[in-house]
């Protein structure tokens, strides 16, 4: 891990959703205490149980959030992409600890924000508080949707729904669409709570039904409407 002062302007900071309601003096204070972190592939950012005194924004690369169970198995909970903020929900916990581990899937750059500094600014700004509450509410809703998906759908439907979620809303549904997976298939399978062998078998079944083609990390949906009918 390599830590250094960040080279980022106030205007760039202001574009970050969680900071969009902050005024220039507040952004100056945040900028003064933030750090730029460089992680090599497979390098850990923090471990499960570490003190949650910072939250982060991924500038480039990918961060895997995971949990190790007693028997030694690993469950990937999420993969954080560039531009996304994570661990901000622990801001208000006194002596809070990270419930997950965080590791770089590839070489990654992050911005780290000091929780104490951020909380002191929130005490001064009602607008900033409401912006953070909005972000956390959206995050909570996404987690509830994910729980519904995991509880109510089997592995095949979870994978199909994931593929359909990658298709833009304005894409014509009776045409093909190519998806370039942004993470290894075993990581995606873990995020969807699907065993790797089940994940591979489902891809093969969809391919045999001429619904998709798979070429490495590239998945081609032949007809989006037909795949939607399978998920209906």
C-alpha positions, 0 to 999 in steps of 0.5 A: 500500500502506498499513501500520498497526498491527492492531486484533486481540485475543489471542483472535482471534489464537488462533483462527488455526490456525497460532497455535492452540497459542501461549500468551498471552506468545507471542501478545503477542510476535506481536501486537507485531510484526505489521502490518495491510496495505491493498492496493488492487485490482491492487496488488502485495504482493511480487514474484517474487524478493523476500526472504521475510521475512514470511508473511500472512493474508488478512482480507478481499479476495483475493490472487492468487499468480502467476508471470510467464514469460520470454515475458511470459505470466502463470500464476495458481497460486492465489487466497487467500481470507479466513481463509487463510494463505500463504507460511508454508512459507518460514519455515525458509529462510535468505535465502529468496525468494518464488518467486511474485508476490502481487497483490490481485485486489480491495481487500484487507486482510492481517495480516503476520507477521515470520518471524524473530519467529515462528521464535524463538517456535517454538524455545520451543514444541514444540506450536506446531512440531507445529501448523505441521508439520501445516499444512505437511503438509496444504498439501503433500498439497493440492499433490500432489492438484493435481499429480495432477489436472493430470497425469492429467485433461484440461481438461474433467475439471479444470473439472468436478471443480472445480465438484463440489468446490464442492458441500457433502458434505451436499448431496442429489446428485440436486438442483440446486446454485448456485455463485457463483464467487469469482474472475473466470473467466480467473483460475479458468481459469489456476488450473486450467491451462486456456486461456481459450478452452478454459474457455469452450468447456467451459462452453458444452458443459456448458450445451448438454448441459443439465448447467449454466447460466451467468449471469455469475459464477453457475453452476447445476448442474442435477443433481449426480449427472449431473455426477458421472457425466460425471466418472466 
